[in-house]
């Protein structure tokens, strides 16, 4: 049994997947604790997921932001890959919503602001997440939101080299209507739709688009068929209505969201302006170019929305369940745990 890798001493197992496990790890030089994802290379090859893992590693190396799970380094032996990750202990945002049944507007706004700040940074770095949902948003010990699970993320080119992404991916209830079509889509704009669904879920405690029949669900999404909860304030309702717009060209941009009066309550605009101007973007030009080279939309990016993925390695759609008083309206979409997200939170 391997007791350590490099300068890291391995501890107890805190998660297992189809072809990997996650252990606590201690840096013997600094004493800091991390989560290390240990991947069996033979099993990875058997599952034909080498390219997806390369994509995720390239993206996570590239993204350095306080609201994104940080990857410290990657080590490899002849049989295993070791991914050293930031350890967060506050749980999934999903579980917080379920426990609370729904958030008050100040709490929802706080998390939404952090989500928007993190996604703005991703888009600034040319990366579309493509699988945003509460299960992929983790909280550290101080309650700061951390975006995780970049397995379906991809490069979204802009300007003269602008391209449309083609791969249908994401979790059905959170996926944008244009992703369901066969004409290509802008990953940045699709991410914004998912952010709007997350805001709705935080405030309502249930999904805006939900149906046990997948075709019926897709029809609702494509038509933008949902109803605001009666307890939403006018400001919250107005913002959600500007985000959950079927036509992607008419949908609010992140800049428009940030300018919205409801959103700006308690907003740290100086931090945002510093990030926007590049003052706190730590990614070097070489790292940015390496990520651009490593990530494109020609390698496999995951299964279509609604299709099953390997249990324990990529999020799927779980069966209806009850938890904390909330029935299937929200809980039915809780994914089977991904190695890359909830299993790095230090839970048993």
Residue pairs with C-beta under 8 A, 6 or more apart in sequence:
2 10
2 80
3 9
3 10
4 10
4 28
5 25
5 36
5 75
5 77
5 82
6 75
6 82
7 27
7 28
7 29
8 25
8 26
8 27
8 28
8 34
8 36
8 82
8 84
9 25
9 26
9 28
10 23
10 24
10 25
10 36
11 23
11 24
11 25
11 26
12 23
12 24
13 21
13 22
13 23
14 22
14 23
14 24
14 35
14 343
14 344
14 345
14 346
14 347
14 348
15 21
15 22
15 337
15 339
15 342
15 343
15 344
15 347
16 22
16 312
16 343
17 312
17 313
17 337
17 338
17 339
17 343
18 43
18 47
18 310
18 311
18 312
18 313
19 39
19 40
19 43
19 44
19 46
19 47
19 49
19 313
20 37
20 38
20 39
20 40
20 43
20 44
20 313
20 339
21 37
21 38
21 339
22 35
22 36
22 37
22 38
22 339
22 343
22 344
23 35
23 36
23 38
24 33
24 34
24 35
24 36
24 87
24 346
25 33
25 34
25 35
25 36
25 84
26 32
26 33
26 34
27 33
27 34
33 87
34 72
34 84
34 85
34 86
34 87
35 84
35 85
35 86
35 87
35 343
35 344
35 345
35 346
36 82
36 83
36 84
36 85
37 82
37 83
37 85
37 339
37 340
37 343
37 344
38 80
38 81
38 82
39 53
39 80
39 81
39 82
39 83
40 79
40 80
41 78
41 79
41 80
41 81
42 79
44 50
44 53
44 81
47 310
47 313
48 300
49 300
49 313
51 299
51 300
52 151
52 299
52 300
52 301
52 302
53 81
54 294
54 299
55 151
55 153
55 154
55 294
55 295
55 299
55 301
56 150
56 151
56 153
56 340
57 71
57 74
57 83
58 290
58 291
58 294
58 295
59 127
59 150
59 153
59 291
59 295
60 69
60 70
60 71
60 150
61 71
61 74
61 287
61 290
61 291
62 125
62 127
62 283
62 287
62 288
62 290
62 291
63 121
63 122
63 125
63 127
63 150
63 283
64 70
64 281
64 282
64 283
65 117
65 118
65 121
65 122
65 275
66 144
67 114
67 115
67 117
67 118
67 121
67 144
67 145
67 146
67 147
68 118
68 121
68 122
68 146
68 147
68 148
69 85
69 86
69 88
69 138
69 146
69 147
69 148
69 341
69 344
70 85
70 86
71 83
71 84
71 85
71 86
72 84
72 85
72 86
73 84
74 81
74 82
74 83
74 84
75 81
75 82
75 84
76 82
85 344
86 146
86 344
87 344
87 345
87 346
88 138
88 139
88 140
88 141
88 146
88 344
88 345
88 346
89 140
89 141
89 345
89 346
90 138
90 139
90 140
90 141
90 142
90 143
90 144
90 345
91 138
91 139
91 342
91 345
91 347
92 134
92 135
92 137
92 138
92 139
92 341
92 342
92 345
93 111
93 134
93 135
93 137
93 138
93 139
93 145
93 202
94 133
94 134
94 135
94 137
94 334
96 103
96 139
97 103
97 134
97 201
97 202
97 205
97 330
98 323
98 324
98 326
98 330
98 331
99 324
100 107
100 205
101 205
101 324
101 325
101 326
102 202
102 203
102 204
102 205
103 111
103 202
103 203
105 203
105 233
105 236
106 265
106 266
107 202
108 199
108 202
108 203
108 236
109 262
109 263
109 265
109 266
110 266
111 137
111 145
111 202
112 195
112 198
112 199
112 202
112 263
113 263
113 266
113 267
114 144
114 145
115 132
115 137
115 145
115 147
115 195
115 198
116 195
116 254
116 257
116 258
116 263
117 271
117 272
117 275
118 145
118 146
118 147
119 129
119 132
119 147
119 191
119 192
119 195
119 254
120 254
120 258
120 272
120 275
120 276
121 275
121 281
122 128
122 129
122 147
122 153
122 191
123 156
123 188
123 191
123 254
124 275
124 276
124 281
125 281
125 283
125 288
125 291
126 155
126 156
126 157
126 158
126 288
126 291
126 292
127 150
127 153
127 154
127 155
127 156
127 291
127 295
128 153
128 154
128 155
128 156
128 165
128 186
128 187
128 188
128 190
128 191
129 147
129 150
129 152
129 153
129 187
129 191
129 194
130 152
130 153
130 154
130 165
130 169
130 170
130 187
130 190
130 191
130 301
131 149
131 151
131 152
131 153
131 169
131 170
131 171
131 174
131 194
131 302
131 315
132 147
132 170
132 174
132 191
132 194
132 195
132 198
133 171
133 173
133 174
133 194
133 197
133 198
133 315
133 333
133 335
134 198
134 201
134 202
135 171
135 315
135 334
135 335
135 338
135 341
135 342
136 147
136 148
136 149
136 315
136 338
136 341
137 145
137 146
137 147
137 148
137 198
138 145
138 146
138 148
138 341
138 342
138 344
138 345
139 145
139 146
140 146
148 340
148 341
148 344
149 315
149 338
149 340
149 341
150 340
151 302
151 314
151 338
151 340
152 169
152 170
152 301
152 302
152 314
153 295
154 165
154 167
154 187
154 295
154 296
154 297
154 301
155 291
155 292
155 295
155 296
155 297
156 163
156 165
156 186
156 187
156 188
157 163
163 297
164 183
164 184
164 185
164 186
165 184
165 185
165 186
165 187
165 297
166 184
166 297
167 297
167 301
167 302
168 179
168 180
168 304
168 305
169 179
169 301
169 302
169 303
169 304
169 305
170 176
170 179
170 190
170 194
170 305
171 305
171 315
171 317
171 333
171 335
172 214
172 217
172 218
172 305
172 306
172 317
172 333
173 197
173 207
173 209
173 210
173 217
173 333
174 193
174 194
174 197
174 198
175 190
175 193
175 194
175 221
175 305
176 185
176 189
176 190
176 193
176 194
176 221
176 248
177 193
177 221
177 222
177 224
177 246
178 185
178 186
178 189
178 190
178 248
179 185
179 190
179 305
180 218
180 221
180 222
180 305
181 222
185 248
186 248
189 248
189 251
190 248
192 243
192 251
192 252
192 253
192 254
192 257
193 243
193 244
193 248
193 251
195 243
195 257
196 240
196 243
196 244
197 207
197 208
197 209
197 244
199 236
199 239
199 240
199 243
200 207
200 208
200 226
200 240
200 244
201 207
201 208
201 330
203 229
203 232
203 236
204 229
204 232
205 326
205 329
205 330
206 326
206 329
206 330
207 329
207 330
207 333
208 226
208 227
208 244
209 217
209 220
209 221
209 225
209 226
210 217
210 220
210 329
210 332
211 217
211 220
212 320
214 306
218 306
219 225
220 226
222 246
223 246
224 244
224 245
224 246
226 244
228 237
228 240
228 241
232 240
233 262
235 260
235 261
235 262
236 262
238 260
238 262
239 252
239 257
239 260
239 262
239 263
242 251
242 252
242 256
242 257
242 260
243 251
243 252
243 257
245 251
245 252
252 260
257 263
258 264
258 267
258 272
271 280
274 280
275 281
302 309
302 314
303 309
303 314
306 317
308 316
308 317
309 315
309 316
311 336
312 336
312 337
312 338
312 339
313 338
313 339
314 338
315 335
315 336
315 338
316 335
316 336
317 332
317 333
317 335
318 332
318 333
318 334
318 335
318 336
319 332
320 327
320 328
320 331
320 332
321 328
321 331
321 332
321 334
322 328
322 331
323 331
323 334
337 343
